[in-house]
Amino acid sequence: MALLPSSAIPSASGGGYTIDQSLRFNDDDTAYLSKTFSSGDEQKWTFSAWIKRGNLTGSGNSHQIFGTPRDGGEHVSIFFNPVDKFCVEFAGGTEGYRHTTAQYRDTSAWYHFMVATDTTLGDRASRCKLYVNGEQITSFDTETYPPQNADNTWFNKADEHVIGTRSYDNGSYLDGSLSHFHFCDGYAYSASDFGETDSTTGEWKIKTSPSVSYGTTGFFILKDGNSVTDQSGNSNNWTVGGGTLTKTEDNPSNVFATLNPLFPSGNATPFTYSFGNTKISETVGVWQTTTSTLGASSGKYYAEFKCFGNVMFAGVVDLSSTTRGVSGYNAFSSTQVTSYGYGYYNGDGTIRYGGAELNPYGDSYTTNDIIGVALDCDNNKLYFSKNGVWQNSGVPTSGSTGTGAMSLNTDDGRVWGFALSTEYQVAESNFGNGYFGTTAVSSAGTNASGNGIFEYDVPTGYTALSTKGLNL
């Protein structure tokens, strides 16, 4: 989880790489892509894609990225296993498999995953190479190797291939977002062909136009947004086999905040996260709090939260010292709070903070109302709007004057992030992706920063909480 001041976040647009959108892949547990291949090279191929994980696996399920859907030994799978390890299995594992020792559970970041296979090589460990963020993986929990010259890896057979599911068992759907998905038929490339290390920050960053060949069955999809049209020149287009594919501004070169499923609620039945970790559901009648995956100690940021009735607080909390893991934890009104949180309560329009409340502050709100939160870390001020109307006659551009603002506690250089608390509640967030669930904002407001898409006008000088926004 990234909780860094803006000075510590590298520029998202540095190095000349920018991606406008990517694809939020699993919004309703049935989303996947399908294509029936012609015959290609089963001995030599490369898979490369950028993935931001949503819900993690668990509960005995795997999350399938790419493979063929046949049952038994007649399939190949690239997937996350039930304990979030990156895996590849050929012919159901009978012709080789590799399961990493490392777990990949960061839901705030984009990962670059790669598999390069060449069964003609004499060195057995080189016949199937796995890379994550440019580093070749050499530590595996379990591994066997494809036989030399094996030609039944199952990729490139004249058969159906799928992205995002293993359809023969009616499940194992991928949950998260995908961008820049490459498959190269007849070529085993290195990670450096698809990414590079930024000379200033040391980060692994995407090459948006890699110099690679795709062979006969190869393709390049999800370049910018939810287009499944092949960009390789092969016209190997894919089709949506089921579900809804939603475009998102979140992408490998500009990582947006989402809600954080790794924030410990302390409850046996924690929030259910969905829609790329932008929606929460609480069903057990116990207060819980979730926070944004990104936070900041300087700059000005805006986010929106949609109410679905019952009870809800929208606001900000100090991410650097928030009490966590306590059953019934509400960051805004519980007597258990030992950190600073400021929340706008839908029931009566009060602001709750540290066990106290400001009443009156604004209007109550209910189902389908959208609450805007403007966080001014430079002046330690906080503002709330309801359906575009700033409450308490707030003026987010008033700077140190703080007209109509809540004044944030400034002790100890706090790191602020957006937060939601609910009980028996559903709530949706828009951190700049331009959607609530699968519904696009109805009439996008103005945003002078050009970073993020929101329902209502973003106050001048504010922007989305993202890696690019942290550097504006």
C-alpha positions as CSV (number, residue, x, y, z in Angstrom):
1,M,0.0,0.0,0.0
2,A,1.5,3.3,-1.1
3,L,1.3,6.0,1.6
4,L,3.8,8.5,0.3
5,P,4.0,12.3,0.2
6,S,3.9,13.7,-3.2
7,S,7.6,14.5,-3.2
8,A,8.3,10.7,-3.0
9,I,6.2,9.7,-5.9
10,P,7.9,9.6,-9.3
11,S,6.3,11.4,-12.2
12,A,3.8,9.3,-14.0
13,S,4.4,11.0,-17.3
14,G,8.2,11.1,-17.2
15,G,10.2,9.3,-19.8
16,G,7.7,10.0,-22.6
17,Y,5.2,7.3,-21.8
18,T,1.5,7.8,-21.3
19,I,-1.5,5.5,-21.5
20,D,-4.9,7.2,-21.5
21,Q,-7.0,4.3,-20.3
22,S,-7.0,0.6,-19.5
23,L,-9.6,-2.0,-19.0
24,R,-11.4,-2.9,-15.7
25,F,-11.9,-6.5,-16.4
26,N,-14.2,-8.3,-13.9
27,D,-17.1,-6.2,-12.9
28,D,-19.7,-8.9,-12.5
29,D,-17.9,-12.2,-12.1
30,T,-18.6,-13.3,-15.6
31,A,-16.4,-11.1,-17.8
32,Y,-14.0,-12.8,-20.2
33,L,-12.7,-12.6,-23.8
34,S,-12.6,-15.4,-26.3
35,K,-10.9,-16.2,-29.6
36,T,-10.5,-19.4,-31.6
37,F,-6.9,-19.6,-32.9
38,S,-5.5,-21.0,-36.1
39,S,-2.5,-23.2,-35.7
40,G,0.7,-21.5,-34.5
41,D,4.0,-22.4,-32.9
42,E,3.5,-24.5,-29.7
43,Q,7.1,-24.6,-28.9
44,K,7.9,-20.9,-28.8
45,W,5.8,-17.9,-27.7
46,T,5.6,-14.9,-25.3
47,F,2.9,-13.6,-23.1
48,S,3.1,-10.0,-21.7
49,A,0.5,-7.9,-19.9
50,W,0.1,-5.3,-17.2
51,I,-2.3,-6.2,-14.4
52,K,-3.7,-4.3,-11.4
53,R,-5.4,-6.8,-9.1
54,G,-8.8,-6.2,-7.6
55,N,-10.2,-8.8,-5.2
56,L,-7.5,-11.3,-4.3
57,T,-8.0,-15.0,-4.8
58,G,-8.6,-16.9,-1.6
59,S,-11.6,-19.2,-0.8
60,G,-9.9,-22.0,-2.8
61,N,-10.3,-20.1,-6.1
62,S,-7.7,-19.2,-8.8
63,H,-7.8,-16.1,-11.0
64,Q,-7.2,-17.0,-14.6
65,I,-5.3,-14.6,-16.8
66,F,-4.8,-16.4,-20.1
67,G,-5.2,-20.0,-21.3
68,T,-7.3,-22.6,-23.1
69,P,-10.6,-23.7,-21.5
70,R,-10.6,-27.5,-21.9
71,D,-10.9,-29.7,-18.9
72,G,-8.4,-32.3,-17.7
73,G,-4.9,-32.3,-19.1
74,E,-5.9,-30.6,-22.4
75,H,-5.3,-27.0,-21.4
76,V,-2.7,-24.4,-20.6
77,S,-3.2,-21.8,-17.9
78,I,-1.4,-18.6,-16.8
79,F,-3.1,-17.6,-13.5
80,F,-2.9,-16.6,-9.8
81,N,-3.4,-19.5,-7.5
82,P,-5.5,-19.5,-4.3
83,V,-2.6,-18.0,-2.3
84,D,-1.9,-15.3,-4.9
85,K,1.2,-16.8,-6.5
86,F,1.9,-16.4,-10.2
87,C,1.7,-19.7,-12.1
88,V,1.9,-21.3,-15.5
89,E,0.8,-24.9,-16.2
90,F,1.2,-26.8,-19.5
91,A,-1.3,-29.6,-20.4
92,G,-2.8,-29.3,-17.0
93,G,0.6,-29.5,-15.4
94,T,1.6,-32.9,-17.0
95,E,4.0,-31.2,-19.4
96,G,5.5,-28.7,-16.9
97,Y,4.4,-26.1,-14.4
98,R,5.9,-23.3,-12.4
99,H,4.4,-21.7,-9.3
100,T,6.3,-18.8,-7.8
101,T,7.3,-18.6,-4.2
102,A,6.4,-14.9,-4.1
103,Q,2.9,-13.7,-3.6
104,Y,1.5,-10.8,-5.5
105,R,-1.1,-9.1,-3.3
106,D,-0.5,-5.3,-3.8
107,T,-3.9,-4.0,-5.0
108,S,-2.6,-0.4,-5.3
109,A,-0.1,-1.1,-8.0
110,W,0.2,-2.2,-11.6
111,Y,2.4,-5.3,-12.2
112,H,4.0,-6.3,-15.4
113,F,3.7,-10.1,-15.8
114,M,5.5,-12.1,-18.6
115,V,6.0,-15.7,-19.6
116,A,8.5,-16.6,-22.4
117,T,8.5,-20.2,-23.5
118,D,11.0,-22.0,-25.9
119,T,11.0,-25.7,-25.5
120,T,13.8,-26.2,-28.1
121,L,16.4,-25.0,-25.6
122,G,18.8,-27.5,-24.0
123,D,18.8,-25.8,-20.6
124,R,15.5,-27.0,-19.1
125,A,15.1,-24.0,-16.7
126,S,15.2,-21.7,-19.7
127,R,12.4,-23.4,-21.6
128,C,9.8,-21.4,-19.6
129,K,10.8,-18.1,-18.0
130,L,8.6,-16.0,-15.8
131,Y,9.2,-12.3,-15.3
132,V,7.5,-9.8,-12.9
133,N,8.3,-6.1,-13.2
134,G,11.3,-6.8,-15.3
135,E,12.9,-9.3,-13.0
136,Q,13.2,-13.0,-14.0
137,I,11.7,-15.2,-11.3
138,T,14.1,-17.9,-10.1
139,S,12.4,-19.0,-6.8
140,F,9.5,-21.4,-7.2
141,D,7.4,-23.4,-4.7
142,T,6.9,-26.1,-7.2
143,E,8.3,-26.6,-10.7
144,T,8.7,-29.1,-13.4
145,Y,10.1,-28.4,-16.9
146,P,8.6,-29.0,-20.3
147,P,10.5,-31.8,-22.1
148,Q,13.0,-30.5,-24.8
149,N,11.2,-29.9,-28.1
150,A,7.8,-30.4,-26.5
151,D,5.1,-29.3,-28.9
152,N,2.0,-29.7,-26.8
153,T,2.1,-26.6,-24.5
154,W,-1.5,-26.1,-25.8
155,F,-1.0,-22.4,-26.6
156,N,-1.4,-21.9,-30.4
157,K,-3.5,-25.0,-31.0
158,A,-6.4,-24.5,-33.4
159,D,-8.8,-24.2,-30.5
160,E,-10.6,-21.6,-28.3
161,H,-8.4,-19.4,-26.1
162,V,-9.7,-17.3,-23.3
163,I,-8.6,-14.2,-21.3
164,G,-10.0,-13.8,-17.8
165,T,-11.5,-17.2,-17.1
166,R,-11.1,-20.9,-17.1
167,S,-14.5,-21.6,-18.4
168,Y,-14.6,-25.4,-18.0
169,D,-15.1,-25.1,-14.2
170,N,-17.6,-22.2,-14.4
171,G,-15.4,-19.9,-12.3
172,S,-11.8,-18.8,-11.6
173,Y,-12.5,-15.4,-13.2
174,L,-9.8,-12.7,-13.1
175,D,-10.6,-9.8,-10.9
176,G,-8.8,-6.5,-11.7
177,S,-7.7,-4.4,-14.6
178,L,-5.7,-5.2,-17.7
179,S,-3.6,-3.1,-20.1
180,H,-1.3,-3.7,-23.0
181,F,-1.9,-7.4,-23.5
182,H,0.6,-9.0,-26.0
183,F,1.0,-12.5,-27.3
184,C,3.8,-13.3,-29.7
185,D,3.7,-16.5,-31.7
186,G,7.1,-18.0,-32.6
187,Y,9.2,-15.6,-30.4
188,A,10.5,-15.9,-26.9
189,Y,11.3,-12.3,-25.8
190,S,12.8,-10.8,-22.7
191,A,11.1,-8.4,-20.3
192,S,13.3,-5.6,-21.6
193,D,11.4,-5.8,-24.9
194,F,8.2,-4.7,-23.2
195,G,9.5,-2.4,-20.4
196,E,12.5,-0.5,-19.1
197,T,13.9,0.9,-15.9
198,D,13.4,4.6,-15.5
199,S,16.9,6.1,-15.1
200,T,15.7,8.7,-12.6
201,T,13.4,6.8,-10.3
202,G,14.6,3.2,-10.8
203,E,10.9,2.1,-11.5
204,W,10.0,-0.5,-14.1
205,K,7.9,1.4,-16.7
206,I,6.0,0.4,-19.8
207,K,7.1,0.6,-23.4
208,T,3.9,1.6,-25.1
209,S,5.2,0.7,-28.6
210,P,7.5,-2.3,-28.2
211,S,9.6,-3.4,-31.1
212,V,8.4,-7.1,-31.3
213,S,7.0,-9.5,-33.9
214,Y,3.7,-11.3,-33.5
215,G,3.9,-14.3,-35.9
216,T,0.7,-15.8,-37.2
217,T,-1.6,-16.0,-34.1
218,G,-0.1,-13.2,-32.1
219,F,-2.0,-10.1,-31.1
220,F,-1.8,-6.9,-29.1
221,I,-5.1,-5.8,-27.4
222,L,-6.3,-3.5,-24.6
223,K,-3.8,-0.8,-25.7
224,D,-5.9,2.1,-24.6
225,G,-9.2,1.3,-22.9
226,N,-11.5,-1.7,-23.5
227,S,-10.9,-2.2,-27.2
228,V,-10.3,-5.9,-28.1
229,T,-9.3,-5.0,-31.6
230,D,-5.8,-6.3,-32.4
231,Q,-3.2,-3.6,-32.7
232,S,-0.4,-5.9,-34.0
233,G,-1.4,-5.7,-37.6
234,N,-2.6,-9.3,-37.7
235,S,-6.3,-8.5,-37.3
236,N,-6.5,-11.2,-34.6
237,N,-9.4,-9.5,-32.9
238,W,-11.0,-10.9,-29.8
239,T,-14.7,-11.0,-28.7
240,V,-16.4,-10.4,-25.4
241,G,-17.5,-13.9,-24.3
242,G,-19.5,-12.6,-21.3
243,G,-19.9,-9.9,-18.8
244,T,-19.1,-6.2,-18.9
245,L,-15.7,-4.6,-19.8
246,T,-15.4,-1.1,-18.4
247,K,-12.8,1.4,-19.4
248,T,-10.8,3.1,-16.6
249,E,-8.4,6.0,-16.5
250,D,-6.3,3.9,-14.1
251,N,-3.3,2.6,-16.0
252,P,0.4,1.6,-15.7
253,S,1.7,5.1,-16.3
254,N,-0.9,6.9,-14.0
255,V,-2.0,4.7,-11.1
256,F,-5.2,6.0,-9.5
257,A,-6.3,5.5,-5.9
258,T,-8.9,2.8,-5.2
259,L,-10.5,1.5,-2.0
260,N,-8.1,-0.8,-0.1
261,P,-9.2,-4.4,0.5
262,L,-6.0,-5.0,2.5
263,F,-7.1,-2.4,5.1
264,P,-7.9,-4.7,8.1
265,S,-11.4,-4.3,9.3
266,G,-11.1,-6.6,12.3
267,N,-14.4,-8.3,11.4
268,A,-15.0,-11.9,10.5
269,T,-17.0,-10.8,7.5
270,P,-15.2,-7.8,6.1
271,F,-16.3,-5.5,3.3
272,T,-17.0,-7.1,-0.1
273,Y,-15.0,-5.2,-2.7
274,S,-16.0,-5.1,-6.4
275,F,-15.7,-3.1,-9.6
276,G,-12.0,-2.8,-9.5
277,N,-12.1,-2.1,-5.7
278,T,-14.3,1.0,-6.2
279,K,-17.4,-0.4,-4.6
280,I,-18.0,-1.8,-1.0
281,S,-20.8,-3.8,0.5
282,E,-21.3,-4.4,4.2
283,T,-23.9,-7.1,5.2
284,V,-23.2,-8.0,8.8
285,G,-24.4,-4.8,10.5
286,V,-21.0,-3.9,12.0
287,W,-19.3,-0.6,11.4
288,Q,-16.3,-0.9,9.2
289,T,-13.9,1.6,7.5
290,T,-11.9,1.4,4.3
291,T,-9.3,3.9,3.0
292,S,-7.8,4.9,-0.3
293,T,-4.7,3.0,-1.5
294,L,-2.9,6.3,-2.0
295,G,-2.4,9.2,0.4
296,A,-0.7,12.6,0.5
297,S,0.8,15.2,2.8
298,S,0.8,18.0,0.2
299,G,-1.3,19.0,-2.8
300,K,-5.0,19.3,-3.4
301,Y,-7.2,16.4,-4.3
302,Y,-10.9,15.6,-5.2
303,A,-12.9,12.4,-5.1
304,E,-16.6,11.4,-5.3
305,F,-18.7,8.9,-3.3
306,K,-22.2,7.6,-4.2
307,C,-24.6,6.8,-1.4
308,F,-27.1,3.9,-1.5
309,G,-29.1,4.8,1.6
310,N,-28.8,3.4,5.2
311,V,-25.8,4.8,7.0
312,M,-22.5,6.2,5.5
313,F,-19.6,8.5,6.3
314,A,-17.5,9.9,3.5
315,G,-14.3,11.8,4.4
316,V,-10.6,11.6,5.0
317,V,-8.4,9.9,7.6
318,D,-4.8,10.2,8.7
319,L,-3.3,7.1,7.1
320,S,-0.1,7.3,9.1
321,S,-1.7,6.5,12.5
322,T,-5.2,5.2,11.9
323,T,-6.3,2.5,14.4
324,R,-6.9,-0.7,12.5
325,G,-8.2,-4.2,13.0
326,V,-10.7,-3.3,15.7
327,S,-14.1,-4.9,15.4
328,G,-16.8,-2.3,14.8
329,Y,-14.2,0.3,13.8
330,N,-15.6,3.6,12.5
331,A,-12.9,6.1,11.8
332,F,-15.2,9.1,12.3
333,S,-17.3,8.5,15.3
334,S,-16.1,5.6,17.4
335,T,-14.7,6.1,20.9
336,Q,-12.0,3.7,19.8
337,V,-10.5,6.3,17.4
338,T,-7.0,7.3,18.3
339,S,-6.2,9.0,15.0
340,Y,-7.7,11.8,13.1
341,G,-10.6,11.3,10.7
342,Y,-13.2,13.7,9.4
343,G,-16.5,12.3,8.0
344,Y,-19.7,13.7,6.5
345,Y,-22.6,11.7,7.9
346,N,-25.6,11.0,5.6
347,G,-28.1,10.7,8.4
348,D,-28.1,14.3,9.6
349,G,-25.4,16.2,7.6
350,T,-23.0,16.5,10.6
351,I,-19.2,16.3,10.4
352,R,-17.9,13.7,12.9
353,Y,-14.3,13.7,14.0
354,G,-12.4,12.1,16.9
355,G,-15.6,11.4,18.8
356,A,-16.8,15.0,18.4
357,E,-19.2,16.5,15.8
358,L,-19.9,19.7,14.0
359,N,-23.7,20.3,13.8
360,P,-25.0,21.9,11.7
361,Y,-22.7,21.6,8.8
362,G,-24.6,20.5,5.7
363,D,-27.6,18.7,4.3
364,S,-28.4,15.1,4.9
365,Y,-28.0,12.8,1.9
366,T,-29.5,9.5,0.7
367,T,-29.7,7.0,-2.2
368,N,-28.0,8.1,-5.4
369,D,-26.6,11.4,-3.9
370,I,-23.0,12.0,-4.8
371,I,-20.7,13.5,-2.2
372,G,-17.6,15.4,-3.3
373,V,-14.7,15.6,-1.0
374,A,-12.0,18.2,-1.6
375,L,-8.8,17.7,0.4
376,D,-6.4,20.7,0.6
377,C,-3.2,19.3,2.2
378,D,-1.3,22.6,1.5
379,N,-3.6,24.6,3.8
380,N,-5.0,21.7,5.9
381,K,-8.6,22.3,4.9
382,L,-11.4,20.0,4.0
383,Y,-14.6,20.6,2.0
384,F,-17.7,18.6,1.2
385,S,-20.3,18.9,-1.6
386,K,-23.6,17.3,-2.2
387,N,-24.5,16.8,-5.8
388,G,-22.2,19.6,-6.8
389,V,-23.2,22.1,-4.1
390,W,-20.5,22.9,-1.6
391,Q,-21.9,22.6,1.9
392,N,-21.6,25.1,4.7
393,S,-21.0,27.8,1.9
394,G,-17.6,26.2,1.4
395,V,-15.1,27.7,-1.1
396,P,-12.4,25.1,-1.8
397,T,-10.3,27.8,-3.6
398,S,-10.2,30.1,-0.6
399,G,-6.7,28.8,0.4
400,S,-5.6,29.5,4.0
401,T,-8.8,31.4,4.7
402,G,-10.7,28.2,4.5
403,T,-14.2,29.6,3.9
404,G,-16.7,27.0,5.1
405,A,-13.9,24.4,5.6
406,M,-13.1,21.9,8.3
407,S,-9.6,22.6,9.6
408,L,-7.4,19.5,9.7
409,N,-5.2,18.6,12.6
410,T,-1.6,19.3,11.6
411,D,0.4,17.5,14.3
412,D,3.3,15.3,13.3
413,G,3.1,15.8,9.5
414,R,0.1,13.7,8.7
415,V,-0.6,11.7,5.5
416,W,-4.2,12.1,4.5
417,G,-6.3,9.7,2.4
418,F,-9.9,9.4,1.5
419,A,-12.1,7.0,3.5
420,L,-15.6,5.5,3.8
421,S,-17.3,4.0,6.9
422,T,-20.6,2.1,6.6
423,E,-22.9,-0.3,8.4
424,Y,-25.4,-2.4,6.4
425,Q,-24.4,-0.2,3.4
426,V,-23.3,-0.2,-0.2
427,A,-21.2,2.7,-1.5
428,E,-19.4,3.5,-4.7
429,S,-16.4,5.7,-5.3
430,N,-15.0,7.6,-8.2
431,F,-11.4,8.5,-7.8
432,G,-11.2,9.9,-11.3
433,N,-12.0,6.7,-13.4
434,G,-15.2,8.3,-14.7
435,Y,-17.5,5.5,-13.5
436,F,-19.6,4.5,-10.5
437,G,-19.7,0.8,-10.9
438,T,-20.3,0.2,-14.6
439,T,-22.2,3.4,-15.1
440,A,-20.3,6.3,-16.6
441,V,-20.7,9.7,-15.1
442,S,-23.7,11.3,-16.7
443,S,-22.2,14.7,-17.6
444,A,-18.5,15.0,-16.8
445,G,-17.7,18.2,-14.9
446,T,-14.8,20.5,-15.7
447,N,-11.3,19.5,-14.5
448,A,-8.6,22.0,-15.3
449,S,-5.9,19.5,-14.3
450,G,-6.9,17.1,-17.1
451,N,-6.3,14.3,-14.7
452,G,-9.4,12.2,-14.0
453,I,-13.1,12.3,-15.0
454,F,-15.7,13.3,-12.4
455,E,-19.5,13.9,-12.3
456,Y,-19.2,17.4,-11.0
457,D,-16.7,20.3,-11.5
458,V,-13.4,19.8,-9.9
459,P,-12.4,22.9,-7.9
460,T,-9.6,24.9,-9.6
461,G,-6.2,23.7,-8.3
462,Y,-7.5,20.3,-7.3
463,T,-6.9,17.0,-9.1
464,A,-7.5,13.2,-8.9
465,L,-5.4,11.3,-6.3
466,S,-3.1,9.4,-8.6
467,T,0.6,9.2,-9.2
468,K,0.3,11.9,-11.9
469,G,-1.9,14.0,-9.6
470,L,0.7,13.7,-6.8
471,N,3.2,15.5,-9.1
472,L,1.1,18.3,-10.5
